[in-house]
Amino acid sequence: MNPPPSSTPGTAVVKKGMPPLAWVGIGCGGIILLIVIGMAVVGAMAYKGVKAAMANPAKASAQLILSTNKDLEKVSENDKTGEMTVRVKSTGEEVTLKYDDLAKGRFTVKDKDGNVSQFGMGDLSKVPAWIPRYPAAIGEASAMQTEDATQMAGMISYSTKDSAEAIEKFFNDETAKISLTSSNRSSMDVGGTHTLSLQYTGGKRELTVTAYAKAGEALNVQLVYTEKK
């Protein structure tokens, strides 16, 4: 039997298989696939968050109010009754409120000594002049106002006997006057509640309008605005 041929000194032995460029391609493709999967997961999570907020806008607004007030923390929530129990950190007192009442930013807490604290009562006079104010608003209140070195933000809430269509037309017309364009619109019906969400952007400003109501009830409207400095 003849001995196996020896390789020539200085010459690399090439093994059979996929060429190196192919493995590099697979590696890049794998990274791209992971990125795509990651983006899909993040997108799905964001979509679920938006869908959940639209399914229960009062709850989403209530959570927003809590997130902007460092003296308040959520103890529990009950979607069946539409209520949330909130603790006032400074006093330790707890109060159970309807999502709608908390979302409107107008509620009081009484401590064991009978002292009453008001929360969420913002100053409407500090609302920026560029925010469209609905003429048929009922019980308009500034539920939230924050400002730092980077931006000003706030939330206005009210109800109206008008329809969601009237709200949409009003804000489409008014935002066009101040060079804000519609960047997103969504509408859905969940559990007997119809929710309309409108988003407008332009320059350093952004405005989100959420209107929701059950059949036969007054329309609740929330405006969340931001203006970067």
N, C-alpha and C positions, 0 to 999 in steps of 0.2 A: 504494500500500500504506500502510495506516495505521500510524503509529509505535506501538511497544509501549507499553502503559499504564505510566505512571510510578507509583512507590509514593508514597503520601502521606507528606510529611515527618513524621518522628517515629514512623512506624509500622513495626515490624519485619516483614521479609518472612519468612513461614513456609514452610519447605521441606517437600516431601512426604517421608514416611518414618515410622518408628516414633516414637511420642511419647516425650518424655524419661523419663517414669516407667517406660516399658517397658524402656529401656536401663538404668535404675537397677535394675529388677527382675532383668534378666539379669545385671548386675554382682553383685548380692547372691547370686543363684542360683549364679553361677560360684564365688564365694567359698565358699559352703556346700558346693558340689560338691567343691572342692579340699579342704576340711576333712574331708568324708566319706571321700574317697579317701585322705587322709593317715591318718585313723583306721583305715581298712581295712588299709593297708600296715603300720602299727604293730601292729595286731592280728594280722595274718598272721605278722609277724616274731616276735611273742611266742608265738604258737601253735607256730611251728616250733621255737622254743627249748624250749618245754615238751615238745613231742613228741620232740625230740632227747634231752632229759634223761631222759625216761621210756624211750626206746629203749636208752639206755646209762647207767643210773643210777650205776654204779660210776665211770664216767668223769666224769660231772657232779659227783659228790661229791669225786673226786680234784682236779678243777679248783677246787672250793670250798676245799679244804684249802690248795692252792697260793696262792690269792688272799689268804689270811689270814696267810701266813707270808712276811715280806719277805725272808728269807734264801734262799728257794727260787724257782727259775724253771724253766719248762718249756723243754726243749731240743727234744724231738720226741715224737710219739705214734704208736702203731700200733694201730688198731682191730682189725686181724686177729688180732694176738696178745694184745690187751688190755693193752698195756704203755705206759708213759710214761717217758721219760728226763728226769731232773731234775738241775739243777745247783745246788750249794750255793754261793752267792755268796761267802761268807766264806772258803771254802777252795778254791773252783774245782773241787772234786771233782764227778763225775757218777755217777749211779746209775740203773739201769733197774729200774722196779718195776711190778708188776701193778697195774692200776687198783684192784682190790679191796683190795690191801695199802695203797696210798696213801690210799684212801677211808676205811679204818679208822683212819688216823692213827697207825699203829704201825709205824715203820720206822727203820732205823739206816743211817748212812753212815759208812764207814771211809775216812780220808784216807791219803795216801801214807806217813805215818809210823806208821800203825796206830791212830791215835786214832779212837775211835768216838763219833759224835754221834747222839743220839736226837731224833726229831721227833714232834710230835703227841701226846705223852703228857700229856694234860690231867689235872687232879685231879678225880676223881669227887665228892669231898667238897664241891666248889664248885658242883656242879650245883644249880640252884634247887630247893627242896623241892616246888614245884608240878608239876614234870615227872613224869609217870607212869613208873614204872620196871617194866619187864616182868619178872615173877618167873621165867620160863623162859629168860632171856637167857643166852647163852654168850659168854664173852670180852668182856664189856661194857667199853667204854673211852670216855673223853672225848677225842674227836678234835680238838676245837677249842674255845677259849674266848676271847672278846674282850669288852672293856668300855670304854666311853668316857662322856662326859658326858651322852649322849642315850639310850643303851640298853646292855643286856647281851645277848650272843648266844653261842650255842654249838652244838655238835654231838656227839651220842652215837652210837656204832655198836656193833652186836653181831650175833650170828647166833642162830638158834633152830631147833629141829626141828619147831616148831609150824607150822600153816598160815597163809596170808595171811588167811584168814577169822577165825582165832583172834586174830590181831593186830588186825584191824579191830574186832572185838567188844570187845576189851580197851580200846582207846583210845576207842571211842565211849562205853563205860561210865565210864571214868575221867575223861575230859574233861568229861562232863556233871556230875560231882561238883564241879568247880571252875569252873563257869559258862563253859566254852568250848563254842562251838557249831561244828558242821561247816560249813565255808564252801565246801569243794570236795572232790570225790572223782573220781578217774580211774583207769582200769585198762586195761592193754593187753598184748598178746603180740607181741614182735618178736624174730625170730631165735632162737626157743626159750626166750627169757627172759620170764617173766611179771612185770610190774611193777604195784604198787599204790601210789597216792599219796593221802594223806589230809591235809587241812588244817583246822586248828581255830583260831578266833579268839575273843577276848573281852577287852574293856577294852584294856589296854596289852600284852596277851600274844598271842603267835602261835606255833603249833606245827605243823610239817610232818613227817609220817611217810612214809617211803618204804621199801617192802619189795619185794625182788626175788630171784628165784631161777630157775635152770634146772630142768627136770623131774628129779626124783630127788635134787636137791641141797638142802642146808640153806638156809633163808631168811636173807638178809642184811637187816638193818634199820638205817635211819639216821633219827635225830631231829634236826631243826634247830629251834632255839627262839630267840625274841627276846622281850625285855621292855623296853618303853620306860620311861624314868624320868620 
